[in-house]
Amino acid sequence: MTALALSKTFSSKPLIAMFLLGLGLFSSSGANGQEAFQTKELRLEFMKRTLGELKLSFRAEPDKTLPLTASPVLRFSNPVRSSSSDGGVFLWLAGQRPIAAAAIWIRDKQQYGHDFTSLTAEPLQCVRDGKVVWSPARGVLISQPIEDATEASQNSPLRLAQMRKIAGRFSAEIGAWPAEGWTELRLMPQPIYRYASADEGVIDGAIFSLAVANDPEVLVQLELTRDTAEGMAKWSYSIARMSAIWMKVRLDDKILWEAEGYWHQPRSLNDPYMENFGVQ
């Protein structure tokens, strides 16, 4: 998640905040200015409170709010960025299965932002103070089969090793301005979240991160599910964007998906990814 493209699109960050406040995406109340960001504990409290104001549900069941993980599944602080960074990734869950991810990050004391990405083929609805602020129709690449994956092990630790190997087949590049070159992302060796969901037929699942330092830019979700018709267990993958800048995602060096800069193209509340930026 990054505001590099955003900073070249708008010349005044306070103006961005005023624009987003007008949309109801950020609140001007809460902690007093920089005091909210002085310590790691206060920053975490701010992250939880800010994301806690958002209510996510399936569009088909708007009154059934999906729970947000009580703590971040990943806490990151990116030393590569030119500005200081402290952030966390949270997940909205249906049972144990992740449905959407939210990241919130803090930079330069009073500047913060968050982005959301859908991990499901089902339409979602995110509400804040009674107003719909995000309503993705579906995720980007959801539950794509991995035809040539090895047969899944019956042993949980061995399946984790298998998932790491599969995740290693994915790679990605990002570029704030592609004409100036691309940056290769690194695969973080440990999944940021692992789960199973019997109700959904998920035997095992994990979310891996392709990152700059420890700052996730692309999520790779792997699942082992049982085909009820054939009775066989099959691997699949989903890809989720976690950055506003240009990117390319590959599997075995073949490009699966490309995206232009988020702030340089038409945007809609129905998009699978959304980024917002504000000033506390």
C-alpha positions as CSV (number, residue, x, y, z in Angstrom):
1,M,0.0,0.0,0.0
2,T,1.5,3.3,-1.1
3,A,0.6,6.9,-1.8
4,L,3.5,7.5,-4.3
5,A,1.1,7.8,-7.2
6,L,-1.3,9.9,-5.2
7,S,1.4,12.4,-4.2
8,K,2.1,13.1,-7.9
9,T,-1.6,13.4,-8.7
10,F,-2.4,16.0,-6.0
11,S,-0.2,18.8,-4.8
12,S,-1.8,19.3,-1.4
13,K,-2.4,16.5,1.0
14,P,-4.7,18.6,3.2
15,L,-6.9,19.1,0.2
16,I,-7.1,15.4,-0.3
17,A,-8.2,15.0,3.3
18,M,-10.9,17.6,2.9
19,F,-12.1,15.8,-0.3
20,L,-12.3,12.5,1.5
21,L,-13.9,14.0,4.6
22,G,-16.6,15.3,2.3
23,L,-17.2,11.8,1.1
24,G,-17.6,10.6,4.6
25,L,-14.6,8.3,4.4
26,F,-12.7,9.8,7.3
27,S,-13.8,11.4,10.5
28,S,-12.4,14.7,11.8
29,S,-13.2,13.7,15.4
30,G,-11.3,11.2,17.6
31,A,-7.7,11.6,19.0
32,N,-6.1,15.0,19.1
33,G,-3.7,15.4,16.1
34,Q,-0.2,14.0,16.6
35,E,-0.9,12.7,20.1
36,A,-2.8,9.7,18.5
37,F,0.5,8.6,16.8
38,Q,3.1,9.1,19.4
39,T,3.7,5.5,20.4
40,K,3.3,2.1,18.8
41,E,0.5,1.2,21.2
42,L,-1.4,4.4,20.4
43,R,-1.0,3.9,16.7
44,L,-2.4,0.4,17.0
45,E,-5.4,1.7,19.0
46,F,-6.0,4.3,16.3
47,M,-5.9,1.6,13.6
48,K,-8.4,-0.5,15.4
49,R,-10.7,2.4,16.1
50,T,-10.6,3.7,12.6
51,L,-11.3,0.4,10.9
52,G,-13.8,-0.5,13.5
53,E,-16.0,2.3,12.3
54,L,-16.4,0.4,9.0
55,K,-19.2,-2.3,8.7
56,L,-18.7,-4.9,6.0
57,S,-21.3,-7.4,4.9
58,F,-22.4,-9.4,1.9
59,R,-24.7,-7.3,-0.2
60,A,-27.3,-10.1,-0.1
61,E,-27.2,-10.0,3.7
62,P,-26.6,-6.3,4.6
63,D,-27.7,-6.7,8.2
64,K,-25.1,-9.5,8.9
65,T,-21.9,-7.6,9.6
66,L,-18.8,-9.6,9.0
67,P,-16.3,-9.6,12.0
68,L,-12.9,-7.9,11.6
69,T,-9.9,-9.6,13.1
70,A,-9.4,-8.1,16.6
71,S,-5.7,-7.6,15.9
72,P,-3.7,-7.1,12.7
73,V,-2.6,-10.3,11.0
74,L,0.4,-8.4,9.9
75,R,2.0,-5.3,11.5
76,F,4.5,-3.6,9.2
77,S,7.0,-0.8,9.3
78,N,8.6,-0.2,6.0
79,P,12.2,1.1,6.2
80,V,12.5,1.3,2.4
81,R,10.0,4.1,2.1
82,S,11.3,7.7,2.1
83,S,8.8,8.5,4.9
84,S,8.3,6.7,8.2
85,S,5.6,4.0,8.1
86,D,3.6,2.0,10.6
87,G,0.7,-0.1,9.6
88,G,-1.4,-3.1,10.0
89,V,-3.3,-5.6,7.8
90,F,-6.7,-6.8,9.1
91,L,-9.1,-9.3,7.7
92,W,-12.9,-9.5,7.5
93,L,-14.0,-13.1,8.0
94,A,-16.9,-15.4,7.3
95,G,-16.2,-18.1,9.9
96,Q,-12.5,-18.5,9.5
97,R,-12.4,-17.8,5.8
98,P,-11.1,-14.3,4.8
99,I,-13.6,-12.3,2.7
100,A,-11.8,-9.0,2.4
101,A,-8.6,-7.4,3.6
102,A,-8.0,-3.9,5.0
103,A,-4.7,-2.2,5.6
104,I,-4.2,1.1,7.5
105,W,-0.9,2.9,7.6
106,I,0.5,6.0,9.3
107,R,3.2,8.3,8.0
108,D,4.7,11.6,9.0
109,K,2.8,11.9,12.3
110,Q,-0.6,13.2,11.0
111,Q,-0.9,11.5,7.6
112,Y,-2.6,8.2,7.3
113,G,-4.5,6.1,4.8
114,H,-6.2,2.8,4.3
115,D,-7.0,0.5,1.5
116,F,-9.5,-2.4,1.0
117,T,-9.4,-5.4,-1.3
118,S,-12.0,-8.1,-1.9
119,L,-11.1,-11.7,-1.6
120,T,-14.4,-13.1,-2.7
121,A,-16.6,-13.6,-5.8
122,E,-19.6,-12.4,-3.8
123,P,-20.7,-8.7,-3.9
124,L,-19.9,-6.9,-0.7
125,Q,-21.0,-3.6,1.0
126,C,-19.0,-1.5,3.3
127,V,-20.8,1.2,5.4
128,R,-19.6,4.0,7.6
129,D,-22.0,6.1,9.6
130,G,-24.9,4.7,7.5
131,K,-23.2,5.6,4.2
132,V,-21.9,3.1,1.7
133,V,-18.2,3.8,1.1
134,W,-17.2,0.7,-0.8
135,S,-19.3,-1.9,-2.7
136,P,-17.0,-4.3,-4.7
137,A,-18.8,-6.5,-7.1
138,R,-16.1,-9.2,-6.8
139,G,-12.4,-9.7,-6.3
140,V,-9.8,-9.5,-9.0
141,L,-8.8,-13.1,-9.7
142,I,-10.8,-15.5,-7.5
143,S,-10.4,-19.3,-7.0
144,Q,-8.4,-19.9,-10.1
145,P,-7.3,-23.6,-10.4
146,I,-3.7,-24.7,-10.2
147,E,-3.8,-27.6,-12.6
148,D,-0.2,-28.8,-12.2
149,A,0.1,-28.6,-8.4
150,T,1.3,-31.7,-6.6
151,E,-1.2,-33.9,-4.6
152,A,-1.9,-32.4,-1.2
153,S,-0.4,-34.0,1.8
154,Q,-2.5,-35.3,4.6
155,N,-0.1,-33.7,7.1
156,S,-0.7,-30.1,8.1
157,P,3.0,-29.0,8.4
158,L,3.8,-30.7,5.1
159,R,0.8,-28.9,3.4
160,L,2.3,-25.6,4.7
161,A,5.6,-26.5,3.0
162,Q,3.6,-27.3,-0.2
163,M,1.8,-23.9,0.0
164,R,5.1,-22.1,0.4
165,K,6.4,-23.9,-2.7
166,I,3.2,-22.9,-4.7
167,A,3.4,-19.3,-3.4
168,G,7.0,-19.2,-4.6
169,R,5.8,-19.6,-8.2
170,F,4.1,-16.2,-8.0
171,S,6.0,-13.0,-8.5
172,A,5.1,-9.3,-9.1
173,E,6.6,-5.9,-10.0
174,I,5.4,-2.5,-9.0
175,G,6.2,0.9,-10.5
176,A,5.0,4.4,-9.4
177,W,5.9,5.6,-12.9
178,P,6.7,2.5,-15.1
179,A,8.8,4.6,-17.5
180,E,11.2,5.1,-14.6
181,G,11.5,1.3,-14.0
182,W,9.9,-1.5,-12.0
183,T,10.6,-2.8,-8.5
184,E,10.5,-6.6,-8.0
185,L,8.5,-7.6,-4.9
186,R,9.7,-10.3,-2.5
187,L,7.7,-13.2,-1.2
188,M,7.4,-13.1,2.6
189,P,8.2,-16.7,3.7
190,Q,5.5,-17.0,6.3
191,P,1.8,-16.7,5.5
192,I,0.1,-13.8,7.2
193,Y,-3.0,-15.9,7.9
194,R,-3.7,-19.6,7.8
195,Y,-7.2,-21.2,8.2
196,A,-9.6,-24.0,7.4
197,S,-13.3,-23.7,6.8
198,A,-15.4,-26.9,6.8
199,D,-18.6,-25.1,5.9
200,E,-17.0,-23.8,2.7
201,G,-15.2,-27.1,2.0
202,V,-11.7,-25.5,2.6
203,I,-9.4,-28.1,3.9
204,D,-6.5,-25.7,4.2
205,G,-5.8,-22.1,3.2
206,A,-3.2,-19.4,3.6
207,I,-2.6,-15.8,2.5
208,F,0.9,-14.9,1.4
209,S,2.3,-11.4,0.8
210,L,4.4,-10.1,-2.0
211,A,6.0,-7.1,-0.4
212,V,8.5,-4.2,-0.4
213,A,10.4,-4.9,2.8
214,N,7.5,-6.2,5.0
215,D,4.9,-3.9,3.4
216,P,2.4,-6.0,1.4
217,E,1.6,-4.8,-2.1
218,V,0.0,-8.0,-3.5
219,L,-1.8,-10.8,-1.6
220,V,-1.7,-14.4,-2.9
221,Q,-4.4,-16.6,-1.3
222,L,-4.1,-20.4,-1.7
223,E,-6.8,-22.8,-0.8
224,L,-7.1,-26.6,-0.8
225,T,-10.8,-27.4,-1.4
226,R,-12.7,-30.7,-1.9
227,D,-14.7,-31.0,-5.0
228,T,-17.9,-32.6,-3.8
229,A,-18.8,-34.0,-7.2
230,E,-15.5,-35.8,-7.7
231,G,-14.5,-36.1,-4.1
232,M,-11.0,-34.9,-4.9
233,A,-9.0,-32.2,-3.1
234,K,-7.8,-29.4,-5.5
235,W,-5.5,-26.4,-5.1
236,S,-6.6,-22.9,-6.2
237,Y,-5.3,-19.4,-5.9
238,S,-6.7,-15.8,-5.7
239,I,-4.8,-12.6,-6.3
240,A,-5.6,-9.3,-4.4
241,R,-4.2,-5.9,-5.0
242,M,-2.9,-4.0,-1.9
243,S,-1.2,-1.1,-3.6
244,A,-2.4,2.0,-5.6
245,I,0.5,2.0,-8.1
246,W,1.1,0.1,-11.3
247,M,1.7,-3.6,-11.0
248,K,2.2,-6.9,-12.8
249,V,1.6,-10.3,-11.3
250,R,3.0,-13.5,-12.7
251,L,2.7,-17.2,-12.3
252,D,5.7,-19.1,-13.5
253,D,6.9,-16.0,-15.3
254,K,3.6,-15.7,-17.2
255,I,1.7,-12.5,-16.6
256,L,-1.6,-13.2,-14.9
257,W,-2.8,-9.7,-14.3
258,E,-1.8,-6.1,-14.8
259,A,-3.2,-2.9,-13.2
260,E,-2.6,0.8,-13.9
261,G,-2.2,3.3,-11.1
262,Y,-5.3,3.6,-9.0
263,W,-5.3,7.4,-8.9
264,H,-4.8,7.6,-12.7
265,Q,-7.9,5.9,-13.9
266,P,-11.7,6.1,-13.4
267,R,-12.7,4.8,-10.0
268,S,-15.9,3.4,-8.7
269,L,-17.2,2.2,-5.3
270,N,-17.8,-1.2,-7.1
271,D,-14.1,-1.7,-7.8
272,P,-12.4,-4.7,-6.0
273,Y,-9.7,-2.3,-4.6
274,M,-10.0,1.1,-3.0
275,E,-7.5,3.4,-1.4
276,N,-8.2,6.5,0.8
277,F,-5.9,9.0,2.3
278,G,-6.4,11.5,5.2
279,V,-4.9,13.7,7.8
280,Q,-5.8,13.3,11.5
